[in-house]
Amino acid sequence: MERFDVAIIGYGPTGATLAHLLGQCGVKVLVLEREASAYHLPRAVHLDAEVMRVMQWVGIADALEPKTARHPGMRFVGPDGSLLLDWPRPQGPGPQGWRANYRFHQPDLEKLLRDHMAERESVTVRTRCEVFSIQDGEDEAELRYEDMRDGKVRRVAAQYVVGCDGARSLVRRFIESDMEDFGFHERWLVVDVILNGEKPELGDHSVQYCVPERPATYVRCPGQRRRWEITVLPEEDSVEIVRPQRVWELLSPWLKPQEAVLERAAVYVFHSLVAKTWRKGRLVLAGDACHQTPPFMGQGMCAGIRDAANLYWKLALVCRGLVTGTSAERLLGTYESERRPNAREYIETAVRLGGLINTCGTEEALRAALRTEDGTARMESIAPPLGPGLGTGGGAGRLFGQPVLADGERLDAAYPHQFVVVSEPDLIDGMAPPEGAAFISTAASPDAAEHLQRTGARAAVLRPDRYTLGTAETRQELAGLVAAIPPGPRTN
């Protein structure tokens, strides 16, 4: 029987990203995907700077960026066409080294992810393979799947199985996890069109039409692609509403049939769910398998990529024997404790926004929906920190930026998959970095000094996913953080 370190079920963006990152760390990975090829029509359309930074690690960001469209921000419009709220997004590279937001075509991303997988010698991808049984054991998990190319049933074993297998996850069923329900379950018609020519009056902003009778969303996508998401009323039939004649009736406020080609029209039920259990034994969930969100924050796919970024280096440390025993169990336990509250907060914000869009929220109410519980304004950055996990003390669990180093190289390119300490020089003078970690003195990199200054601390210890393990003000505090750094996974 074949044996792997990690078996990933599902080859969408989350599963492919996780496979890339594990493969770079020398982990032996098997990816099993039921479908023969990637879905060819649009689905997710938004990614943010953090996700683009992960695509940089994968090695496809430079190829993906030219295929994206700029996203100047979101506007909320009332029933009479008045502007309720303008939410601009920063333009130009930000702290992560990339623009704050991008509009993209998911088939473009999936093609790049799959084409680039040929570089991962330790990753095996098998399509048209449907897993139907997972048996979790003391030393490994055994999977049985049908290879639909020849109809044969095969068995493989892996140290860990990660279910990136979507909202109807088989792995979640074997974990037997219930879902926490935030109460948002609505049918929306999603329409993708390709314009026949320029139509600048549609604009580049995303627009939320806060019309109680029929809320709608407009999204400008790359090239001539445009998307509308339109509420389906309770009395309307999901089959009838996707017929071309009815779709064009609904699009008539913005578009005429001769101005575009319908690429897709489908009714989706938007849910707001988070799995109560993300890991059981050797089985782990990621992506839509453990969280589903309404689309109003554009964070559905982004959340799955964040799962992969949080999980990959922890699995790599354990699978390569760099962290063992109870320490390994504690490390893997932090995946759920860190990611679940983060995903939950994004979903709660999306639910609040969805409710306000449906009821024609006021400017004051819309602004309130984009604030933290303590009322801190979050119009420029809505990213919540990680939940409790590895980090301790002030600054733990916040995403650190990507400075340019003294030689002009970006931080993540210079030190991939490593722990990094960014510090004022006197705190690390004479201190040796742990094996596999790196020290960056702010004296040698003014940009690193600027990024550190944003934390309000004199030193910060960064994990491989570039969230902070913790920050320090004194040499003694820093020494304590450095002592907690495990040997980092090596790049393959």
N, C-alpha and C positions, 0 to 999 in steps of 0.2 A: 504493500500500500504506500502511495506517495505521501510524503510528509512535508509540511510547510510551517514557517513561523506564524504567519497570519493568513487567513483566508478571508477575502472580502467578497460579500455577496452584493452585487449591484455595481454597474460600471457607468453610472451617471457622474456628474461633476464631483460629488463628494467622494464616491468610491475611487474614481480615477485620480483625484488629488491625493487621497490617502495612499494609494498604491505608489504614486510618484515619490512622495516624501519618504515612505518606508524603504523603497528601493534605493534611494539615494543614500540611506543609512546602512545599506548592505543587508537588509532584512529579506528573507526569502518569502515571497508573496504569491498567492494564487488569487486571481480575480475570476469569479463565476458570474456570468450574465445570461439571463434568459433570452434576450432578444439578439437577433443576428447583427444588428447595426444600431447606431445612435438614431434617435428620433429626429426626423428631418424638418419638422415644423417648429416655429417659435414657441418657447415656453417662458423661462425666466428672461428678464430684460434689463435687470439692474445689478450692478456690482459696485462696491465701494473701494476706497483706497487700501483698506486692510486686506481685502480679497485680492486686489491687484498685486499687493506685496507678496502674497502667497504664490500667485502665478509667477512672480519673479523668481521665487525659490524653485518652482517647478521648471522654469526655463522657457516659458512661453509668453511672458508679459510684453516683450518688445514686438512680438509678432501679433499679439492680440490687440494692442492699443490702436493701431491704424484702422482696425475693423470696428471700432467703437464710435459712438457719437457723444459729444459733450452734453452735459446735463447742467444747465444754468440754475435749476432749482424747481420748486413746486409752488403753484398758486392755487388758492382756494377761492372759488367763485360762487356767489350766491345765486338764488333763483332769477334775480333781475339782471344778472351779468355783472354785478358789482364785485370788486375785489375785496374779499374778507380778510385774506392774509397772504402776504408774499413771503415765501421762505427761500431766499437765495442760498445757493451753495457756493463755496469758494472755488475759484478757477485757478488753474496753474498747479504745479506740484506742491503738495502740503507736507506735513511732518513725516508721513510714511514714505515719501519719495514719489508719490503718485497723486493724481487729481483726486478730489474728494469723492466723486461719483462718476460713473460711466453708464451709458446705455449700450447694450450689446445684443447680438443675435446668438442664442444658445447653441445652435448647430455649429457656428464658427468656433466657439470655445471647445465644444466636445471634439471636433475634428483635430484641433491643435493638441488637446490632451491625449487623444488616442494615437495620433501620428507620432508624437514625441515619446510614447511609451516604448518604442523600439530601442531607445537608449538605455532602458532599465533592464540590465541582464538578469537581475534576481527576481524580476516580476514575470509571472506567467498569466496570460489572459486567455480565457476560454469562453467564447460566446456560444449561444444556443445550448446552454447548459442550465437546467432548472433544478435547484436544490429542493429536496422534499423532506429530508430528515437530518436532524442535527442531534448528536448524542454527546452531552458534556461529560467528560471524564476527569479523573483526578490529575492526570498528566497531560492530556490533550483532548481535543474535541474531534469527533469523527463525523464527517459529512457524507451523505449519499445524494447523488444527483443523477439526473437523466441527461445523457448527451444526445440531444435531439438530431444530431447529424447522422447517427447510426442506431439510435434507439436503445443503446446500452446503458445500464446502470453502473455507475462507478463510485468508488469510495476513496476519500482522501482524509488526511488528519492534519490538524493544525494546533499550535499552542493556543491561538486565539482566533475567534470568528467575529468579524465586524459586519453587522447588518446595515448596509447602505442601500437597502432594498425598498425604500419608499414608504408611502403612507400605509400600504397594506403589508407591512413587513412580516415575513415569515420568521425572522429571528426574534422579533418582538413577541410573537406568539409562543415561541419556545421559552423565552424569558418569562412569559406570562405577566407582562406589565400592563397595568391599567393606565388610563390616560386622564390627566387633569384637564378639565373642560372649562374654558373661560367664557363660554356661552355665545360665541359668534359662529353661526352656521347659516350662510346665505348663498343663494344661487345667483351667479353673475354670468352674463354673456361676455365672453372674451372674443374680440374680433381683431384679426390681424389683416392689414391690407398693404399692398404695394402701389404707391402712387404712380400714375402714368406720366406725371410731370411735376414741376415745382408748384407748391401750394404754401407760400410763406406765411399766409394768414393763420395757419394752424399753430405756428410758433414752435420753439424749441423747448419751452418749459413743459413739465408735467402739470396737468390741470385737474384738480378735483372739483367736479361740479356738484355743489352741495344743494341739490334739488330734492326736497322730500318725496315728490311724486316718483322720481326715478333718478337716484344718484348715479353718477358716471365718472369715469376717469379717462383722460387722454394722455398718451405716452408717445413721445417722439423717439423713434428707434433709429438705428444706423441706416444710412442711405435713404431710400425712398420708403422704407417700412414705417408704418404707423400702427398704433394699437389703441383700441377703445375697450374699456371694461364697463359694462352697463348692467345695472340691477335687473334681475328677472322678478317680476311681480308674482305674488303667491298664486294668482289665478292663471298665470301663463304656463303653457305647455313647453317643456324643454326641447321637444322635437320640432314643434312648429316654429319656435323663435329663432332657430338656426337656419331656416330656409332663406335663400338669398333675398327674396322679395321683402321678407320681414326685416332682415338685417339692414338692407338699404333704407327702409323706412326709419329705423332707429338711428342710422347714421346721417339722416337728411339734414340735421342742424349744422353739420360740418362738411359733408361730402356728398357728391353726386355719383351715381353708378359709372358714368363715363370717365370719372377722374381717377379711378383706381381699380385694381383687381383684388377680389377677395382671396386671401391666402388661406385663412382658416376662420371658422366660427364654431365655437364650442361652449357649452354651459358647464361651468365648474361650480362645485359647492366649496366655498371658502370656509375653512375650519380654524379654530383656535384651540389647539391641544398640545400638551406636553406630557411625555411618558413619565410615569412616576418612578420607574426603575430603568436606568440606562445600561446597567451591567449586572449580570448574574453569572458567577463563575468565570468561564472562559468566553462567554458571549457578551458582545458589546453592541450598542446601537449608535448610529450617527445619521445626521441629515433628517429628511422627512420621516424616517422610521421612528424618531423620538420627539419631533416637534413639527407642528403645522401652524402656519400663521396666515391671517388675512394679508393681502398684498399691499396695504396702504403705506407701509414703511419700506417696501422693496427689499425685505431682509430674508425671504424664504431660502434662496440658494446660498446667500451670504452666511446664514447661520450654519449650514452644513459644511461650508469650507472652514469656518471657525472651529467646528467640531474636529475636522481632520487635522488642523494645525495644532490644536491642543492635545490630540490623542497620539499623533504619530511618534513624537520623540519619547513619550512615556512607554509606548509599546516597544520602540527600538531599544531603549535602555534595558527593559526586562528581557526581551527576546535574545539580546546579545549577551545576557548574563552580567551586565554591568550593575544592575540592581537586583537583588535576590531576596527570597524569604519574605518576612513580614514587611520589609521595606518596599519590596515590589508590590505587595498587596496595597499598602498605603498609597504608593505613587499612583497606581491605576485607579484607586478609589477617588482621587482628586479630580479625575476627568468629569464625573457626574457632578461632584460638589461645586466645581468651578463653572462648568458650562450650563448646567440646568438653570440656575438663577439668572444668568446672562440672557439666555434664550427666552426665559419666562418674561423678563422685563421688556424685551423687544416686542413680544406678542401682546402684552398688556397695553403697551403704547399704541400698537396697531389697532387693537380692539377699541380703545378710547377714540382714536381718530375715525375709525369706521362708524362708530356710533354718532359722532358729531357730523360727519359727512352725510349720513342718512337723515339727520334731523335738522340740517341747515344750521350748524353751529355758528356762534358768534365769533368775532375775532378774539375776544377775551377767552372764550372757552377753547378755541383751537390752540391758542398759546399755552393755556394751562395743560393741554394734553401732551405738550412737548416739554414738560418740566419734570424734575424729580419730585419725590414726595415732599422734600423740604422746601419746594418752591423755587429752586435754583433754575434760572433760565438756561435752556439747552437748545436754543435755536441754531447754534453753530456746530454743536457736537452732541449727538444723542446716544453715544456709545456708553452703555453701563459697564462697570468693572466686572471682573470675574467674581464668582462666589468664593466662599472660604475654601482654601485648599493648601497648596504648598507655601504660599507667601505668608509672611507675618509682619505686623507693624505697618507704619505709614507707607503709603505708596504702593503696597503690594496689590497685584491684580490689575494694574493699569497698563494699557498698551504704550510702549515706548516708541518714539519715532525712529527713523532710519537716517542717521547723520552720514554726511560725506566725510571720509577720513582724510588725513593729511596728504595721502598720495592720490586723492581724487576718487578712490574706490568707495562704493557704498558699503555700509556696515555689514549687511546680510551677504553680500558677495564675498567679502573678505573673511567672514567667520560663519559659514553656513552650519546650521544645526549645532551650534556651540553655545554654552553659557558665556556671557560677556559682562565684564564689569566696566562701567563708565564712571570715572572718578576724577576729582581734583587730585593733582599730583601728590600732595603731601600725604594723603590717606593711603596710597598704594606704594609709596616709596619704600623699597626694600622688601615688599611683600611678593611672594611668588604665586602666580596663578595656579590653580589645581590643574591636573592633567586634562587636556582637552578644552580648557577654558582660556579666555583671553582678557587682558587688561588694556583699556584705552584711557590714556591720560587726556584730560581736557586741554592741557598745555600744548599737546601736539595736534589737536583738532578743534579749531574754533567752533565748527558746526556741532561737534559733540558737546562742547561746553554750552551752546545755546539750547540743545535738546535737554541736557541735564538741568539747566536752569528752570525749564518749564515744570520740572517735578518739585522744585523748591527744596531739593536736597543736595548734599555735597557728593554723594555717590549713589549709584543704582546698579543692582545686579539684575541682568536680563536673562530670561530663560531662552531656550531655542525658538519658542514661538513669539519671542520679543515682548511678552508681558513681563512685568517686573516681579522678581522674586521678593524684592524688598528694597528699601532705600536706607541710607545711613548718613549720619552727621559726624560721626567720630570714627577713628581708626578701629576702635574696639568693636563698635557696632558692625562695621564692614567686615572685620575678621570673622565675626559670628555668622554673617551671611555667606561669606566665601567658604567657610567650613561645611556649610550645608549643600554645596554644589556637588552633585554626583559626577562621575566621569562621563563626558559627553559622547553621544553616538558619533561615529566617524562617517564622513562622507565617502560614498562609494563611487 
